[in-house]
Amino acid sequence: MSESSDKLQSTPRIGPLTGFSTLFYKEWLRFWKVNVQTVLAPVLSALLFLLVFGHTLRNTGEPYPGVNYTAFLAPGLAMMSVLQNAFANSSSSLMQSKMTGNIIFVLLPPLSHREFFFAYLLAAVARGLVCGAGVLLCTLWFVDLRWAHPLWVIVFALLGSAVMGVLGIIAGMQSNKVDELAAFQNFIILPLTFLSGVFYSMYSLPPFWQQLSHLNPFFYIVDGFRYGFFGIGDVSPWLAAGIVAVCLLALSLLTQWLIKTGYKLRH
């Protein structure tokens, strides 16, 4: 008895986050093992946008006082890469798991709905941040960024990638095939991203469209992120951060409830 009890005591205990860490690691490897497609390709796309738009529109005037168009464009492209890739990571992973049937291997282990949620969310955030950092590092060869408020850069990068990671989980749960996910991305995510001020300042729009743009939550993410570089924005960064944080909280609560009920996962 003493030998067996000694063996039990010497056996490493499995912590409560073992399942979470394993699922997160699996999601991390899923995109990192094909980093040419999941990281380098988005960075290249952003650089092409920068070269084309930066060259053709560089003489259109300064979007912000003392900020040329190419410098203005760089943070927007970095955030666009963050948003699109965070969404793509969680949505494609869940959709593909459902299509191939291996989602059962994620649902069978005794994982709580919170562990399931945060594992997919943090992996999406990781991919978004890696892609955004890659875009910023490459654009440093072409533009001189000021980094006026680095803390706001980090805050909005985290908030933006988290919001899109949650939306990706919802889209992945909702979609049973590639066409359904593509529709979600092409008709909702892509328009909201392109109309969020990535390529232009809201001050350049007519008053009606300025007011309409304020209904787009992605606008606050891009504007707050850009504020971190130039110290100039269309709205207060505190207001932008508050709106995005409320959206993130509401979406997170909804998504965790959907996971807990097994919405389109268990049948």
Secondary structure, 3 states (H helix, E strand, C coil): CHHHHHHHHHCCCCCCCHHHHHHHHHHHHHHHCCHHHHHHHHHHHHHHHHHHHHHHCCCCCCCECCECHHHHHHHHHHHHHHHHHHHHHHHHHHHHHHHHCCCHHHHCCCCCHHHHHHHHHHHHHHHHHHHHHHHHHHHCCCCCCCCCCHHHHHHHHHHHHHHHHHHHHHHHHHCCCHHHHHHHHHHHHHHHHHCCCCCCCHHHCCHHHHHHHCCCHHHHHHHHHHHHHHCCCCCCHHHHHHHHHHHHHHHHHHHHHHHHHCCCCCC
